[in-house]
Amino acid sequence: MGYRIILGKGFTSKITEYEEGEHVEVVYPYVMSDVNYSFHADAEKVEVSYEGHTAVLQFVMPNHDVSVDCTREYAIFCGPKQISSTRLIPDQTLSHLRSFVIL
């Protein structure tokens, strides 16, 4: 009887049951450049490498089930810009400026 890999949302693995001591590879194919990821698995010596927009987690299967997941922190805020106060030019100033325009 083997131990299970419990995959968080978006993770994939070719198989989800391993014997103790087996090499495990789990893939997260949704890495975006504007997000900071923190990958975690309850196993020792988890190595994370990146191949394009894919994160690959590798570790040796311990003698218990392993949960694999990640937390995400968005690095770029895409909300509306705060606009500083604007000054309106009074009508009399505009008419004064128009008098200097040479046609």
Summary of the structure (lengths in Angstrom):
residues: 103
radius of gyration: 27.9
end to end distance: 91.7
largest distance: 92.1
contacts: 209
relative contact order: 0.23
helix: 8%
strand: 41%
